[in-house]
């Protein structure tokens, strides 16, 4: 075997090795991107469906006579709190966006908090359980808006406002906007939208 043959063999081996590595790297990169997208869509679907289900089952209990500051439903642009009933009793459920510092950047998470109605009435001893629905939320990536009526009679239309002003009633509809960022590329943001109509809700009245 001559020196030229060795060089030719090494060259062929190098070309084959580089081709194999490129194919493997491309496959791994595509798989990672697919996994990131699957996680993003799964978290969005789970979050939206759970919020919608609990909103659909939201209920009304009034304790205004004993607790003047009691609110059946409290809706803001980036948080929402309402009453829900299950086999274990009545509870207050809250959804909100929480920010935490992670080095030089802030990480935003969609949180769900739950407390019993008794605990929520006694704010000084309130105990909450908390779970994170998604830690991929973009900055200002959680927005709620609530249904208000505009016009009279058959001409009435729906206007969506970022605050719910009727503390004794539930809104007939809630729009949810959730913006998640790809874990592999934080600059790539995907918005998700869902409109939930609530059987026990009412159309809000716009105050002058």
C-alpha positions in Angstrom: 0.0 0.0 0.0 1.5 3.3 -1.1 1.3 6.6 0.6 -1.1 7.9 -2.1 -3.5 5.0 -1.5 -3.5 5.8 2.2 -4.3 9.4 1.6 -7.1 8.4 -0.8 -8.5 6.0 1.8 -8.4 8.6 4.5 -10.1 11.1 2.3 -12.9 8.7 1.5 -13.3 7.8 5.2 -13.4 11.4 6.1 -16.1 12.2 3.5 -18.2 9.2 4.7 -17.8 10.2 8.4 -18.8 13.8 7.8 -21.8 12.7 5.8 -22.9 10.3 8.6 -22.4 13.0 11.2 -24.3 15.6 9.3 -27.2 13.1 8.8 -27.2 12.2 12.5 -27.0 15.8 13.6 -29.9 16.9 11.3 -32.0 14.0 12.6 -31.2 14.8 16.2 -32.0 18.5 15.6 -35.3 17.7 13.9 -36.3 15.4 16.8 -35.4 18.0 19.4 -37.5 20.7 17.6 -40.4 18.2 17.3 -40.2 17.4 21.0 -40.1 21.1 21.9 -43.2 21.8 19.8 -45.0 18.8 21.3 -44.3 20.0 24.8 -45.4 23.5 23.9 -48.7 22.4 22.4 -49.4 19.9 25.1 -49.0 22.5 27.8 -51.2 25.0 26.0 -53.9 22.4 25.4 -53.8 21.2 29.0 -53.9 24.7 30.4 -56.7 26.0 28.1 -58.9 22.9 28.5 -58.5 22.8 32.3 -59.3 26.6 32.7 -62.3 26.2 30.3 -63.7 23.2 32.2 -63.4 24.9 35.6 -64.9 28.2 34.2 -67.8 26.2 32.8 -68.5 24.8 36.3 -68.1 28.1 38.0 -70.8 28.7 40.6 -72.3 31.6 42.7 -72.5 31.8 46.5 -73.0 35.2 48.1 -71.6 36.1 51.5 -72.0 39.9 51.2 -74.0 40.2 54.4 -71.2 38.6 56.5 -68.3 39.6 54.4 -68.8 42.9 52.6 -65.6 42.5 50.5 -66.5 39.0 49.3 -66.3 38.6 45.5 -68.0 35.7 43.6 -65.8 36.4 40.6 -62.7 38.6 40.4 -61.4 39.2 36.9 -58.4 41.2 35.9 -56.3 41.3 32.7 -53.7 38.8 33.9 -55.5 36.9 36.7 -58.9 35.5 37.5 -60.5 34.1 40.7 -63.9 32.3 41.0 -65.8 29.7 43.0 -66.0 26.0 42.0 -67.8 23.1 43.5 -66.8 19.4 43.5 -67.3 16.3 45.6 -65.2 17.8 48.3 -67.0 21.0 48.7 -66.7 24.6 47.5 -63.3 26.0 46.7 -61.9 29.2 45.3 -59.7 28.8 42.2 -57.3 31.4 41.0 -55.3 31.5 37.8 -52.4 34.0 37.5 -49.1 34.7 35.9 -46.1 34.5 38.2 -42.6 35.9 37.4 -39.4 34.6 38.9 -35.9 35.7 38.4 -33.6 33.2 36.7 -30.1 34.7 36.5 -30.4 37.8 34.3 -33.8 36.9 32.8 -37.3 36.5 34.2 -39.2 33.2 33.9 -43.0 33.5 33.7 -45.3 30.7 34.7 -49.0 30.0 34.6 -50.1 29.1 38.1 -53.3 27.6 39.5 -54.0 28.2 43.1 -56.8 26.5 45.1 -58.2 27.1 48.6 -61.3 26.0 50.4 -64.1 28.6 50.6 -63.8 28.7 54.4 -60.1 29.6 54.1 -60.7 32.2 51.4 -63.2 34.0 53.6 -60.7 34.1 56.5 -57.8 35.8 54.6 -55.5 35.9 57.6 -55.4 32.1 57.8 -55.8 31.3 54.1 -54.1 28.1 52.9 -53.5 27.5 49.2 -52.4 24.6 47.2 -50.5 25.6 44.1 -49.5 24.0 40.8 -47.6 25.2 37.7 -49.5 24.6 34.5 -46.7 26.0 32.2 -43.3 27.5 32.7 -43.0 28.5 29.0 -45.2 31.6 29.2 -43.8 34.7 27.4 -43.7 38.1 29.2 -47.3 39.5 29.3 -48.3 36.2 27.8 -51.5 35.6 29.8 -54.5 37.8 29.1 -58.2 37.5 30.1 -61.1 39.5 28.8 -64.7 39.5 29.9 -68.1 39.8 28.0 -70.0 43.1 28.3 -73.2 44.1 26.5 -73.3 47.1 24.2 -76.6 48.4 22.8 -80.2 47.5 23.6 -82.5 44.7 22.8 -81.9 42.9 19.5 -79.1 45.4 18.7 -77.0 44.3 21.7 -73.5 43.3 20.9 -70.6 41.9 22.9 -67.6 44.0 23.9 -64.7 42.4 25.6 -63.0 44.3 28.5 -59.9 43.4 30.5 -61.6 43.8 33.9 -64.7 42.3 35.4 -66.5 44.9 37.5 -69.5 42.9 38.9 -68.3 41.2 42.0 -71.6 39.4 42.6 -72.0 37.7 39.2 -70.0 35.6 36.8 -69.4 36.8 33.3 -71.2 35.0 30.5 -68.0 34.7 28.5 -64.3 34.8 29.1 -61.6 35.0 26.4 -58.2 33.5 27.2 -55.0 34.4 25.4 -51.9 32.4 26.2 -48.6 33.1 24.5 -45.9 30.4 25.0 -42.3 30.5 23.9 -40.4 27.6 22.4 -38.0 26.1 25.0 -35.4 25.6 22.2 -35.8 29.2 20.9 -37.2 31.7 23.3 -37.6 34.3 20.6 -40.2 32.0 18.8 -43.6 32.7 20.4 -46.8 30.9 19.7 -50.2 32.4 20.7 -53.2 30.3 21.7 -56.8 31.6 22.0 -60.0 30.2 23.6 -63.4 31.6 24.3 -65.4 30.0 27.1 -69.1 30.6 27.6 -70.4 30.0 31.2 -74.0 28.7 31.7 -74.5 30.6 35.0 -72.9 33.8 33.7 -74.4 37.2 32.8 -73.6 39.9 30.3 -71.7 42.7 32.1 -73.0 46.2 32.2 -70.7 49.0 31.2 -70.7 51.6 33.8 -70.7 55.3 32.8 
